[in-house]
Amino acid sequence: MGGQYPEGMAVQENHDAAMCRRVDDGITRVFQMIGKRWTGPIVAVLLPAPVHFADLRRAIPGISERMLSDRLTELAEVGVVVREVDEGPPLRVSYRLTEAGSALEPALTHLRTWAEKYLAEDGRCPEEFRK
């Protein structure tokens, strides 16, 4: 039996698998990457210029060093971020967006604009936009 969407909308069980792939593949892949907690803020902080690890951590309140390191590693593995080491002294590590990472800027700007208009602070759409 199908699940329920909010507002009682039933999930349609019969659908064309090819259509689902065409519609969902790209969106699913991008949100698997940027939809993880902290990934959006990390990319946003890196948009203007490369940032040292310690400065990146300070720029994102609440993120642990371990989580920041894990997310940066994931972003580097998919080609969105590059890790650069300055041998110093002192030794410093900075991160910058690749061309692919920088190309996320228009999409993130649109998502930010959408959120400012349609999402309240609690993450819910205001009543006037639920029609």
N, CA, C and O atoms as a printed pandas DataFrame, in Angstrom:
     atom_number atom_name residue_name chain_id  residue_number  x_coord  y_coord  z_coord
0              1         N          MET        A               1    0.841   -1.174    0.000
1              2        CA          MET        A               1    0.000    0.000    0.000
2              3         C          MET        A               1    0.879    1.228    0.000
3              4         O          MET        A               1    1.917    1.229    0.662
4              5         N          GLY        A               2    0.505    2.284   -0.721
5              6        CA          GLY        A               2    1.291    3.513   -0.813
6              7         C          GLY        A               2    1.287    4.284    0.475
7              8         O          GLY        A               2    0.347    4.186    1.263
8              9         N          GLY        A               3    2.341    5.061    0.700
9             10        CA          GLY        A               3    2.450    5.926    1.874
10            11         C          GLY        A               3    1.612    7.171    1.688
11            12         O          GLY        A               3    0.868    7.290    0.715
12            13         N          GLN        A               4    1.729    8.073    2.597
13            14        CA          GLN        A               4    0.960    9.308    2.523
14            15         C          GLN        A               4    1.893   10.507    2.493
15            16         O          GLN        A               4    2.858   10.579    3.254
16            17         N          TYR        A               5    1.596   11.436    1.613
17            18        CA          TYR        A               5    2.265   12.724    1.623
18            19         C          TYR        A               5    1.540   13.604    2.621
19            20         O          TYR        A               5    0.418   13.285    3.013
20            21         N          PRO        A               6    2.149   14.706    3.046
21            22        CA          PRO        A               6    1.422   15.661    3.879
22            23         C          PRO        A               6    0.140   16.094    3.179
23            24         O          PRO        A               6    0.055   16.058    1.952
24            25         N          GLU        A               7   -0.819   16.488    3.929
25            26        CA          GLU        A               7   -2.118   16.933    3.415
26            27         C          GLU        A               7   -2.911   15.779    2.805
27            28         O          GLU        A               7   -3.858   16.020    2.056
28            29         N          GLY        A               8   -2.545   14.528    3.110
29            30        CA          GLY        A               8   -3.338   13.382    2.690
30            31         C          GLY        A               8   -3.210   12.979    1.237
31            32         O          GLY        A               8   -4.034   12.205    0.749
32            33         N          MET        A               9   -2.199   13.478    0.519
33            34        CA          MET        A               9   -2.023   13.102   -0.877
34            35         C          MET        A               9   -1.421   11.703   -0.937
35            36         O          MET        A               9   -0.368   11.452   -0.351
36            37         N          ALA        A              10   -2.082   10.800   -1.637
37            38        CA          ALA        A              10   -1.602    9.420   -1.737
38            39         C          ALA        A              10   -0.410    9.343   -2.685
39            40         O          ALA        A              10   -0.319   10.107   -3.646
40            41         N          VAL        A              11    0.487    8.429   -2.412
41            42        CA          VAL        A              11    1.619    8.175   -3.291
42            43         C          VAL        A              11    1.129    7.311   -4.437
43            44         O          VAL        A              11    0.476    6.293   -4.207
44            45         N          GLN        A              12    1.431    7.700   -5.662
45            46        CA          GLN        A              12    1.033    6.908   -6.815
46            47         C          GLN        A              12    1.999    5.736   -6.947
47            48         O          GLN        A              12    3.210    5.929   -7.044
48            49         N          GLU        A              13    1.453    4.516   -6.949
49            50        CA          GLU        A              13    2.301    3.330   -6.989
50            51         C          GLU        A              13    2.705    2.949   -8.403
51            52         O          GLU        A              13    3.788    2.397   -8.595
52            53         N          ASN        A              14    1.875    3.223   -9.396
53            54        CA          ASN        A              14    2.181    2.865  -10.774
54            55         C          ASN        A              14    2.799    4.067  -11.468
55            56         O          ASN        A              14    2.152    5.103  -11.626
56            57         N          HIS        A              15    4.033    3.929  -11.876
57            58        CA          HIS        A              15    4.702    5.006  -12.577
58            59         C          HIS        A              15    5.747    4.414  -13.514
59            60         O          HIS        A              15    6.158    3.263  -13.363
60            61         N          ASP        A              16    6.159    5.201  -14.458
61            62        CA          ASP        A              16    7.118    4.770  -15.456
62            63         C          ASP        A              16    8.533    4.900  -14.892
63            64         O          ASP        A              16    8.965    6.004  -14.561
64            65         N          ALA        A              17    9.258    3.788  -14.780
65            66        CA          ALA        A              17   10.602    3.786  -14.194
66            67         C          ALA        A              17   11.563    4.676  -14.979
67            68         O          ALA        A              17   12.396    5.356  -14.380
68            69         N          ALA        A              18   11.462    4.682  -16.305
69            70        CA          ALA        A              18   12.351    5.520  -17.114
70            71         C          ALA        A              18   12.114    6.991  -16.818
71            72         O          ALA        A              18   13.063    7.770  -16.733
72            73         N          MET        A              19   10.854    7.376  -16.662
73            74        CA          MET        A              19   10.537    8.766  -16.339
74            75         C          MET        A              19   11.109    9.138  -14.972
75            76         O          MET        A              19   11.659   10.226  -14.805
76            77         N          CYS        A              20   10.984    8.249  -14.009
77            78        CA          CYS        A              20   11.529    8.525  -12.674
78            79         C          CYS        A              20   13.035    8.728  -12.737
79            80         O          CYS        A              20   13.565    9.640  -12.102
80            81         N          ARG        A              21   13.727    7.891  -13.495
81            82        CA          ARG        A              21   15.181    8.043  -13.620
82            83         C          ARG        A              21   15.526    9.375  -14.254
83            84         O          ARG        A              21   16.426   10.072  -13.787
84            85         N          ARG        A              22   14.817    9.736  -15.319
85            86        CA          ARG        A              22   15.102   10.977  -16.025
86            87         C          ARG        A              22   14.871   12.172  -15.111
87            88         O          ARG        A              22   15.644   13.130  -15.137
88            89         N          VAL        A              23   13.836   12.127  -14.320
89            90        CA          VAL        A              23   13.510   13.233  -13.429
90            91         C          VAL        A              23   14.397   13.232  -12.194
91            92         O          VAL        A              23   14.834   14.291  -11.742
92            93         N          ASP        A              24   14.665   12.066  -11.650
93            94        CA          ASP        A              24   15.276   11.991  -10.334
94            95         C          ASP        A              24   16.786   11.825  -10.298
95            96         O          ASP        A              24   17.403   12.233   -9.315
96            97         N          ASP        A              25   17.410   11.254  -11.303
97            98        CA          ASP        A              25   18.835   10.940  -11.209
98            99         C          ASP        A              25   19.698   12.140  -10.840
99           100         O          ASP        A              25   20.451   12.080   -9.868
100          101         N          GLY        A              26   19.603   13.211  -11.587
101          102        CA          GLY        A              26   20.433   14.385  -11.318
102          103         C          GLY        A              26   20.110   15.025   -9.987
103          104         O          GLY        A              26   21.013   15.357   -9.218
104          105         N          ILE        A              27   18.830   15.201   -9.709
105          106        CA          ILE        A              27   18.414   15.809   -8.441
106          107         C          ILE        A              27   18.848   14.939   -7.275
107          108         O          ILE        A              27   19.351   15.445   -6.272
108          109         N          THR        A              28   18.655   13.637   -7.401
109          110        CA          THR        A              28   19.044   12.725   -6.326
110          111         C          THR        A              28   20.541   12.801   -6.076
111          112         O          THR        A              28   20.975   12.883   -4.927
112          113         N          ARG        A              29   21.330   12.773   -7.135
113          114        CA          ARG        A              29   22.793   12.814   -6.967
114          115         C          ARG        A              29   23.245   14.112   -6.318
115          116         O          ARG        A              29   24.076   14.090   -5.409
116          117         N          VAL        A              30   22.714   15.239   -6.768
117          118        CA          VAL        A              30   23.174   16.514   -6.209
118          119         C          VAL        A              30   22.759   16.658   -4.750
119          120         O          VAL        A              30   23.531   17.166   -3.937
120          121         N          PHE        A              31   21.541   16.216   -4.405
121          122        CA          PHE        A              31   21.125   16.346   -3.012
122          123         C          PHE        A              31   21.789   15.307   -2.113
123          124         O          PHE        A              31   21.914   15.537   -0.910
124          125         N          GLN        A              32   22.215   14.175   -2.662
125          126        CA          GLN        A              32   23.013   13.240   -1.862
126          127         C          GLN        A              32   24.330   13.890   -1.467
127          128         O          GLN        A              32   24.868   13.617   -0.394
128          129         N          MET        A              33   24.845   14.747   -2.336
129          130        CA          MET        A              33   26.102   15.424   -2.038
130          131         C          MET        A              33   25.881   16.662   -1.170
131          132         O          MET        A              33   26.425   16.747   -0.069
132          133         N          ILE        A              34   25.090   17.619   -1.650
133          134        CA          ILE        A              34   24.963   18.879   -0.907
134          135         C          ILE        A              34   23.911   18.824    0.187
135          136         O          ILE        A              34   23.820   19.737    1.008
136          137         N          GLY        A              35   23.118   17.762    0.206
137          138        CA          GLY        A              35   22.068   17.665    1.209
138          139         C          GLY        A              35   22.540   17.195    2.569
139          140         O          GLY        A              35   21.777   17.239    3.534
140          141         N          LYS        A              36   23.778   16.746    2.667
141          142        CA          LYS        A              36   24.291   16.317    3.966
142          143         C          LYS        A              36   24.487   17.537    4.862
143          144         O          LYS        A              36   24.843   18.622    4.403
144          145         N          ARG        A              37   24.247   17.325    6.142
145          146        CA          ARG        A              37   24.400   18.417    7.096
146          147         C          ARG        A              37   25.811   19.000    6.984
147          148         O          ARG        A              37   26.787   18.255    6.894
148          149         N          TRP        A              38   25.912   20.298    6.992
149          150        CA          TRP        A              38   27.132   21.109    6.961
150          151         C          TRP        A              38   27.689   21.325    5.561
151          152         O          TRP        A              38   28.479   22.250    5.372
152          153         N          THR        A              39   27.318   20.524    4.578
153          154        CA          THR        A              39   27.926   20.666    3.262
154          155         C          THR        A              39   27.591   22.008    2.623
155          156         O          THR        A              39   28.477   22.666    2.078
156          157         N          GLY        A              40   26.339   22.421    2.678
157          158        CA          GLY        A              40   25.950   23.714    2.105
158          159         C          GLY        A              40   26.723   24.872    2.707
159          160         O          GLY        A              40   27.292   25.675    1.967
160          161         N          PRO        A              41   26.762   24.982    4.047
161          162        CA          PRO        A              41   27.540   26.069    4.649
162          163         C          PRO        A              41   29.032   26.013    4.299
163          164         O          PRO        A              41   29.657   27.058    4.118
164          165         N          ILE        A              42   29.600   24.830    4.204
165          166        CA          ILE        A              42   31.023   24.720    3.840
166          167         C          ILE        A              42   31.245   25.290    2.447
167          168         O          ILE        A              42   32.143   26.106    2.241
168          169         N          VAL        A              43   30.431   24.863    1.495
169          170        CA          VAL        A              43   30.572   25.354    0.123
170          171         C          VAL        A              43   30.341   26.862    0.081
171          172         O          VAL        A              43   31.063   27.578   -0.612
172          173         N          ALA        A              44   29.348   27.347    0.810
173          174        CA          ALA        A              44   29.055   28.785    0.818
174          175         C          ALA        A              44   30.235   29.598    1.339
175          176         O          ALA        A              44   30.548   30.653    0.787
176          177         N          VAL        A              45   30.891   29.123    2.390
177          178        CA          VAL        A              45   32.048   29.841    2.943
178          179         C          VAL        A              45   33.209   29.838    1.947
179          180         O          VAL        A              45   33.971   30.803    1.880
180          181         N          LEU        A              46   33.345   28.769    1.182
181          182        CA          LEU        A              46   34.445   28.664    0.222
182          183         C          LEU        A              46   34.184   29.397   -1.096
183          184         O          LEU        A              46   35.111   29.572   -1.887
184          185         N          LEU        A              47   32.954   29.827   -1.349
185          186        CA          LEU        A              47   32.646   30.455   -2.636
186          187         C          LEU        A              47   33.527   31.662   -2.955
187          188         O          LEU        A              47   34.044   31.742   -4.069
188          189         N          PRO        A              48   33.721   32.597   -2.035
189          190        CA          PRO        A              48   34.493   33.786   -2.410
190          191         C          PRO        A              48   35.985   33.538   -2.632
191          192         O          PRO        A              48   36.587   34.141   -3.520
192          193         N          ALA        A              49   36.585   32.652   -1.829
193          194        CA          ALA        A              49   38.041   32.478   -1.888
194          195         C          ALA        A              49   38.448   31.259   -1.071
195          196         O          ALA        A              49   37.661   30.756   -0.270
196          197         N          PRO        A              50   39.681   30.779   -1.271
197          198        CA          PRO        A              50   40.183   29.686   -0.429
198          199         C          PRO        A              50   40.187   30.093    1.043
199          200         O          PRO        A              50   40.341   31.266    1.380
200          201         N          VAL        A              51   40.013   29.094    1.908
201          202        CA          VAL        A              51   39.937   29.359    3.347
202          203         C          VAL        A              51   40.768   28.307    4.077
203          204         O          VAL        A              51   40.725   27.123    3.743
204          205         N          HIS        A              52   41.533   28.763    5.090
205          206        CA          HIS        A              52   42.286   27.825    5.928
206          207         C          HIS        A              52   41.314   27.033    6.794
207          208         O          HIS        A              52   40.229   27.505    7.133
208          209         N          PHE        A              53   41.725   25.826    7.143
209          210        CA          PHE        A              53   40.869   24.926    7.912
210          211         C          PHE        A              53   40.348   25.597    9.183
211          212         O          PHE        A              53   39.146   25.558    9.447
212          213         N          ALA        A              54   41.223   26.206    9.967
213          214        CA          ALA        A              54   40.808   26.816   11.239
214          215         C          ALA        A              54   39.809   27.948   11.005
215          216         O          ALA        A              54   38.859   28.104   11.772
216          217         N          ASP        A              55   40.016   28.730    9.961
217          218        CA          ASP        A              55   39.088   29.826    9.651
218          219         C          ASP        A              55   37.745   29.283    9.176
219          220         O          ASP        A              55   36.694   29.848    9.479
220          221         N          LEU        A              56   37.790   28.202    8.444
221          222        CA          LEU        A              56   36.559   27.561    7.983
222          223         C          LEU        A              56   35.757   27.050    9.171
223          224         O          LEU        A              56   34.537   27.207    9.221
224          225         N          ARG        A              57   36.438   26.447   10.110
225          226        CA          ARG        A              57   35.763   25.943   11.317
226          227         C          ARG        A              57   35.124   27.079   12.100
227          228         O          ARG        A              57   33.999   26.945   12.581
228          229         N          ARG        A              58   35.833   28.198   12.233
229          230        CA          ARG        A              58   35.278   29.357   12.959
230          231         C          ARG        A              58   34.091   29.974   12.221
231          232         O          ARG        A              58   33.190   30.532   12.848
232          233         N          ALA        A              59   34.089   29.876   10.916
233          234        CA          ALA        A              59   33.022   30.487   10.112
234          235         C          ALA        A              59   31.714   29.710   10.170
235          236         O          ALA        A              59   30.667   30.229    9.783
236          237         N          ILE        A              60   31.765   28.466   10.653
237          238        CA          ILE        A              60   30.571   27.615   10.686
238          239         C          ILE        A              60   30.309   27.197   12.129
239          240         O          ILE        A              60   30.812   26.166   12.576
240          241         N          PRO        A              61   29.528   27.986   12.859
241          242        CA          PRO        A              61   29.273   27.677   14.272
242          243         C          PRO        A              61   28.630   26.304   14.443
243          244         O          PRO        A              61   27.701   25.939   13.722
244          245         N          GLY        A              62   29.144   25.558   15.411
245          246        CA          GLY        A              62   28.549   24.272   15.751
246          247         C          GLY        A              62   29.173   23.066   15.086
247          248         O          GLY        A              62   28.917   21.939   15.509
248          249         N          ILE        A              63   29.981   23.263   14.062
249          250        CA          ILE        A              63   30.584   22.108   13.389
250          251         C          ILE        A              63   31.838   21.679   14.158
251          252         O          ILE        A              63   32.637   22.515   14.580
252          253         N          SER        A              64   31.995   20.375   14.330
253          254        CA          SER        A              64   33.188   19.859   14.997
254          255         C          SER        A              64   34.327   19.743   13.981
255          256         O          SER        A              64   34.095   19.700   12.773
256          257         N          GLU        A              65   35.550   19.692   14.485
257          258        CA          GLU        A              65   36.695   19.514   13.593
258          259         C          GLU        A              65   36.570   18.211   12.810
259          260         O          GLU        A              65   36.871   18.165   11.617
260          261         N          ARG        A              66   36.132   17.168   13.477
261          262        CA          ARG        A              66   35.991   15.857   12.832
262          263         C          ARG        A              66   34.969   15.910   11.697
263          264         O          ARG        A              66   35.220   15.402   10.604
264          265         N          MET        A              67   33.811   16.530   11.964
265          266        CA          MET        A              67   32.772   16.617   10.938
266          267         C          MET        A              67   33.243   17.473    9.766
267          268         O          MET        A              67   33.012   17.125    8.608
268          269         N          LEU        A              68   33.899   18.586   10.065
269          270        CA          LEU        A              68   34.421   19.444    9.003
270          271         C          LEU        A              68   35.424   18.670    8.146
271          272         O          LEU        A              68   35.372   18.725    6.917
272          273         N          SER        A              69   36.318   17.964    8.790
273          274        CA          SER        A              69   37.311   17.169    8.074
274          275         C          SER        A              69   36.641   16.099    7.207
275          276         O          SER        A              69   37.023   15.900    6.054
276          277         N          ASP        A              70   35.642   15.416    7.765
277          278        CA          ASP        A              70   34.922   14.382    7.010
278          279         C          ASP        A              70   34.225   14.967    5.789
279          280         O          ASP        A              70   34.320   14.413    4.694
280          281         N          ARG        A              71   33.527   16.085    5.970
281          282        CA          ARG        A              71   32.798   16.689    4.848
282          283         C          ARG        A              71   33.762   17.197    3.778
283          284         O          ARG        A              71   33.503   17.042    2.585
284          285         N          LEU        A              72   34.875   17.803    4.203
285          286        CA          LEU        A              72   35.858   18.282    3.232
286          287         C          LEU        A              72   36.454   17.119    2.444
287          288         O          LEU        A              72   36.686   17.237    1.241
288          289         N          THR        A              73   36.700   16.010    3.109
289          290        CA          THR        A              73   37.213   14.815    2.430
290          291         C          THR        A              73   36.203   14.320    1.403
291          292         O          THR        A              73   36.575   13.988    0.277
292          293         N          GLU        A              74   34.931   14.269    1.782
293          294        CA          GLU        A              74   33.879   13.837    0.850
294          295         C          GLU        A              74   33.799   14.773   -0.350
295          296         O          GLU        A              74   33.692   14.321   -1.490
296          297         N          LEU        A              75   33.851   16.075   -0.093
297          298        CA          LEU        A              75   33.769   17.049   -1.183
298          299         C          LEU        A              75   34.988   16.957   -2.099
299          300         O          LEU        A              75   34.871   17.155   -3.308
300          301         N          ALA        A              76   36.145   16.660   -1.534
301          302        CA          ALA        A              76   37.350   16.477   -2.349
302          303         C          ALA        A              76   37.227   15.215   -3.203
303          304         O          ALA        A              76   37.640   15.208   -4.362
304          305         N          GLU        A              77   36.666   14.158   -2.639
305          306        CA          GLU        A              77   36.519   12.894   -3.376
306          307         C          GLU        A              77   35.617   13.033   -4.597
307          308         O          GLU        A              77   35.833   12.364   -5.608
308          309         N          VAL        A              78   34.602   13.904   -4.510
309          310        CA          VAL        A              78   33.704   14.082   -5.659
310          311         C          VAL        A              78   34.159   15.208   -6.581
311          312         O          VAL        A              78   33.518   15.472   -7.598
312          313         N          GLY        A              79   35.267   15.876   -6.231
313          314        CA          GLY        A              79   35.833   16.885   -7.114
314          315         C          GLY        A              79   35.282   18.281   -6.946
315          316         O          GLY        A              79   35.390   19.098   -7.861
316          317         N          VAL        A              80   34.697   18.578   -5.806
317          318        CA          VAL        A              80   34.121   19.902   -5.559
318          319         C          VAL        A              80   35.115   20.809   -4.834
319          320         O          VAL        A              80   35.086   22.029   -4.998
320          321         N          VAL        A              81   35.990   20.208   -4.034
321          322        CA          VAL        A              81   36.943   20.951   -3.207
322          323         C          VAL        A              81   38.345   20.399   -3.441
323          324         O          VAL        A              81   38.520   19.209   -3.704
324          325         N          VAL        A              82   39.337   21.275   -3.342
325          326        CA          VAL        A              82   40.738   20.874   -3.413
326          327         C          VAL        A              82   41.407   21.275   -2.106
327          328         O          VAL        A              82   41.221   22.388   -1.613
328          329         N          ARG        A              83   42.186   20.356   -1.555
329          330        CA          ARG        A              83   42.969   20.603   -0.338
330          331         C          ARG        A              83   44.364   21.037   -0.767
331          332         O          ARG        A              83   45.014   20.371   -1.573
332          333         N          GLU        A              84   44.818   22.170   -0.214
333          334        CA          GLU        A              84   46.144   22.676   -0.552
334          335         C          GLU        A              84   46.944   22.860    0.729
335          336         O          GLU        A              84   46.443   23.415    1.707
336          337         N          VAL        A              85   48.191   22.393    0.721
337          338        CA          VAL        A              85   49.047   22.472    1.903
338          339         C          VAL        A              85   50.132   23.509    1.666
339          340         O          VAL        A              85   50.858   23.447    0.674
340          341         N          ASP        A              86   50.237   24.470    2.593
341          342        CA          ASP        A              86   51.317   25.455    2.595
342          343         C          ASP        A              86   52.318   24.959    3.631
343          344         O          ASP        A              86   52.031   24.955    4.828
344          345         N          GLU        A              87   53.492   24.543    3.168
345          346        CA          GLU        A              87   54.478   23.922    4.051
346          347         C          GLU        A              87   54.972   24.861    5.143
347          348         O          GLU        A              87   55.552   24.408    6.130
348          349         N          GLY        A              88   54.751   26.162    4.983
349          350        CA          GLY        A              88   55.094   27.103    6.046
350          351         C          GLY        A              88   56.576   27.347    6.163
351          352         O          GLY        A              88   57.267   27.278    5.147
352          353         N          PRO        A              89   57.103   27.623    7.316
353          354        CA          PRO        A              89   56.382   27.483    8.585
354          355         C          PRO        A              89   55.441   28.656    8.832
355          356         O          PRO        A              89   55.688   29.755    8.337
356          357         N          PRO        A              90   54.394   28.447    9.571
357          358        CA          PRO        A              90   53.870   27.156   10.015
358          359         C          PRO        A              90   53.124   26.459    8.881
359          360         O          PRO        A              90   52.687   27.094    7.922
360          361         N          LEU        A              91   52.989   25.165    9.010
361          362        CA          LEU        A              91   52.241   24.371    8.049
362          363         C          LEU        A              91   50.768   24.761    8.157
363          364         O          LEU        A              91   50.196   24.751    9.247
364          365         N          ARG        A              92   50.160   25.103    7.026
365          366        CA          ARG        A              92   48.739   25.462    7.030
366          367         C          ARG        A              92   48.051   24.765    5.875
367          368         O          ARG        A              92   48.609   24.617    4.787
368          369         N          VAL        A              93   46.837   24.345    6.137
369          370        CA          VAL        A              93   46.032   23.673    5.117
370          371         C          VAL        A              93   44.866   24.581    4.759
371          372         O          VAL        A              93   44.162   25.083    5.635
372          373         N          SER        A              94   44.674   24.783    3.474
373          374        CA          SER        A              94   43.521   25.563    3.029
374          375         C          SER        A              94   42.731   24.739    2.026
375          376         O          SER        A              94   43.214   23.745    1.483
376          377         N          TYR        A              95   41.517   25.177    1.799
377          378        CA          TYR        A              95   40.615   24.501    0.874
378          379         C          TYR        A              95   40.046   25.536   -0.073
379          380         O          TYR        A              95   39.782   26.677    0.308
380          381         N          ARG        A              96   39.865   25.116   -1.313
381          382        CA          ARG        A              96   39.234   25.987   -2.301
382          383         C          ARG        A              96   38.299   25.144   -3.152
383          384         O          ARG        A              96   38.442   23.925   -3.253
384          385         N          LEU        A              97   37.345   25.824   -3.758
385          386        CA          LEU        A              97   36.427   25.136   -4.660
386          387         C          LEU        A              97   37.090   24.912   -6.010
387          388         O          LEU        A              97   37.866   25.745   -6.479
388          389         N          THR        A              98   36.784   23.807   -6.615
389          390        CA          THR        A              98   37.199   23.543   -7.989
390          391         C          THR        A              98   36.241   24.292   -8.918
391          392         O          THR        A              98   35.317   24.965   -8.462
392          393         N          GLU        A              99   36.473   24.168  -10.207
393          394        CA          GLU        A              99   35.538   24.757  -11.174
394          395         C          GLU        A              99   34.135   24.196  -10.950
395          396         O          GLU        A              99   33.148   24.930  -11.000
396          397         N          ALA        A             100   34.058   22.889  -10.704
397          398        CA          ALA        A             100   32.753   22.254  -10.453
398          399         C          ALA        A             100   32.117   22.807   -9.183
399          400         O          ALA        A             100   30.910   23.048   -9.149
400          401         N          GLY        A             101   32.914   23.008   -8.143
401          402        CA          GLY        A             101   32.389   23.560   -6.895
402          403         C          GLY        A             101   31.901   24.988   -7.067
403          404         O          GLY        A             101   30.833   25.348   -6.574
404          405         N          SER        A             102   32.680   25.797   -7.764
405          406        CA          SER        A             102   32.281   27.189   -8.007
406          407         C          SER        A             102   31.012   27.272   -8.844
407          408         O          SER        A             102   30.235   28.218   -8.713
408          409         N          ALA        A             103   30.806   26.280   -9.703
409          410        CA          ALA        A             103   29.610   26.260  -10.552
410          411         C          ALA        A             103   28.333   26.040   -9.751
411          412         O          ALA        A             103   27.236   26.209  -10.285
412          413         N          LEU        A             104   28.455   25.666   -8.477
413          414        CA          LEU        A             104   27.274   25.518   -7.614
414          415         C          LEU        A             104   26.698   26.864   -7.177
415          416         O          LEU        A             104   25.562   26.927   -6.707
416          417         N          GLU        A             105   27.472   27.937   -7.328
417          418        CA          GLU        A             105   27.037   29.235   -6.805
418          419         C          GLU        A             105   25.655   29.671   -7.287
419          420         O          GLU        A             105   24.838   30.058   -6.452
420          421         N          PRO        A             106   25.345   29.632   -8.580
421          422        CA          PRO        A             106   24.003   30.071   -8.990
422          423         C          PRO        A             106   22.890   29.241   -8.351
423          424         O          PRO        A             106   21.867   29.785   -7.935
424          425         N          ALA        A             107   23.089   27.932   -8.274
425          426        CA          ALA        A             107   22.063   27.071   -7.673
426          427         C          ALA        A             107   21.894   27.386   -6.193
427          428         O          ALA        A             107   20.768   27.466   -5.703
428          429         N          LEU        A             108   22.997   27.565   -5.479
429          430        CA          LEU        A             108   22.907   27.889   -4.050
430          431         C          LEU        A             108   22.262   29.251   -3.832
431          432         O          LEU        A             108   21.507   29.438   -2.877
432          433         N          THR        A             109   22.555   30.199   -4.712
433          434        CA          THR        A             109   21.930   31.522   -4.615
434          435         C          THR        A             109   20.424   31.405   -4.803
435          436         O          THR        A             109   19.657   32.029   -4.070
436          437         N          HIS        A             110   19.997   30.613   -5.776
437          438        CA          HIS        A             110   18.559   30.412   -5.994
438          439         C          HIS        A             110   17.915   29.708   -4.804
439          440         O          HIS        A             110   16.814   30.076   -4.394
440          441         N          LEU        A             111   18.578   28.711   -4.250
441          442        CA          LEU        A             111   18.035   28.017   -3.073
442          443         C          LEU        A             111   17.936   28.959   -1.876
443          444         O          LEU        A             111   16.954   28.916   -1.136
444          445         N          ARG        A             112   18.943   29.809   -1.680
445          446        CA          ARG        A             112   18.904   30.778   -0.582
446          447         C          ARG        A             112   17.723   31.742   -0.763
447          448         O          ARG        A             112   16.984   32.015    0.182
448          449         N          THR        A             113   17.560   32.248   -1.976
449          450        CA          THR        A             113   16.454   33.170   -2.261
450          451         C          THR        A             113   15.112   32.488   -2.024
451          452         O          THR        A             113   14.203   33.081   -1.444
452          453         N          TRP        A             114   14.991   31.250   -2.470
453          454        CA          TRP        A             114   13.760   30.492   -2.257
454          455         C          TRP        A             114   13.484   30.330   -0.768
455          456         O          TRP        A             114   12.360   30.545   -0.316
456          457         N          ALA        A             115   14.501   29.953   -0.009
457          458        CA          ALA        A             115   14.332   29.741    1.435
458          459         C          ALA        A             115   13.926   31.030    2.139
459          460         O          ALA        A             115   13.079   31.008    3.032
460          461         N          GLU        A             116   14.521   32.149    1.745
461          462        CA          GLU        A             116   14.171   33.428    2.372
462          463         C          GLU        A             116   12.714   33.791    2.111
463          464         O          GLU        A             116   12.062   34.404    2.957
464          465         N          LYS        A             117   12.208   33.414    0.944
465          466        CA          LYS        A             117   10.820   33.742    0.612
466          467         C          LYS        A             117    9.829   32.730    1.168
467          468         O          LYS        A             117    8.779   33.111    1.685
468          469         N          TYR        A             118   10.152   31.449    1.065
469          470        CA          TYR        A             118    9.156   30.420    1.330
470          471         C          TYR        A             118    9.329   29.635    2.623
471          472         O          TYR        A             118    8.411   28.913    3.011
472          473         N          LEU        A             119   10.454   29.744    3.299
473          474        CA          LEU        A             119   10.645   28.995    4.538
474          475         C          LEU        A             119   10.761   29.935    5.724
475          476         O          LEU        A             119   11.566   30.867    5.728
476          477         N          ALA        A             120    9.947   29.673    6.720
477          478        CA          ALA        A             120   10.044   30.433    7.962
478          479         C          ALA        A             120   11.257   29.926    8.734
479          480         O          ALA        A             120   11.887   28.945    8.339
480          481         N          GLU        A             121   11.576   30.593    9.826
481          482        CA          GLU        A             121   12.723   30.192   10.644
482          483         C          GLU        A             121   12.622   28.745   11.117
483          484         O          GLU        A             121   13.645   28.087   11.306
484          485         N          ASP        A             122   11.402   28.241   11.310
485          486        CA          ASP        A             122   11.237   26.861   11.781
486          487         C          ASP        A             122   11.321   25.839   10.643
487          488         O          ASP        A             122   11.155   24.641   10.872
488          489         N          GLY        A             123   11.578   26.313    9.408
489          490        CA          GLY        A             123   11.729   25.405    8.282
490          491         C          GLY        A             123   10.427   25.022    7.604
491          492         O          GLY        A             123   10.427   24.185    6.702
492          493         N          ARG        A             124    9.318   25.618    8.020
493          494        CA          ARG        A             124    8.014   25.303    7.423
494          495         C          ARG        A             124    7.591   26.430    6.489
495          496         O          ARG        A             124    7.889   27.599    6.731
496          497         N          CYS        A             125    6.889   26.060    5.415
497          498        CA          CYS        A             125    6.370   27.067    4.499
498          499         C          CYS        A             125    5.253   27.846    5.188
499          500         O          CYS        A             125    4.367   27.245    5.796
500          501         N          PRO        A             126    5.286   29.188    5.099
501          502        CA          PRO        A             126    4.190   29.979    5.661
502          503         C          PRO        A             126    2.859   29.603    5.013
503          504         O          PRO        A             126    2.812   29.183    3.857
504          505         N          GLU        A             127    1.800   29.759    5.764
505          506        CA          GLU        A             127    0.457   29.349    5.330
506          507         C          GLU        A             127    0.057   29.949    3.982
507          508         O          GLU        A             127   -0.571   29.265    3.175
508          509         N          GLU        A             128    0.407   31.211    3.721
509          510        CA          GLU        A             128   -0.035   31.846    2.469
510          511         C          GLU        A             128    0.589   31.205    1.229
511          512         O          GLU        A             128    0.093   31.415    0.122
512          513         N          PHE        A             129    1.660   30.432    1.386
513          514        CA          PHE        A             129    2.295   29.782    0.241
514          515         C          PHE        A             129    1.923   28.311    0.122
515          516         O          PHE        A             129    2.498   27.597   -0.699
516          517         N          ARG        A             130    0.981   27.849    0.918
517          518        CA          ARG        A             130    0.593   26.437    0.900
518          519         C          ARG        A             130   -0.616   26.179    0.010
519          520         O          ARG        A             130   -1.237   25.122    0.122
520          521         N          LYS        A             131   -0.952   27.072   -0.832
521          522        CA          LYS        A             131   -2.135   26.919   -1.685
522          523         C          LYS        A             131   -1.746   26.442   -3.051
523          524         O          LYS        A             131   -2.610   26.254   -3.909
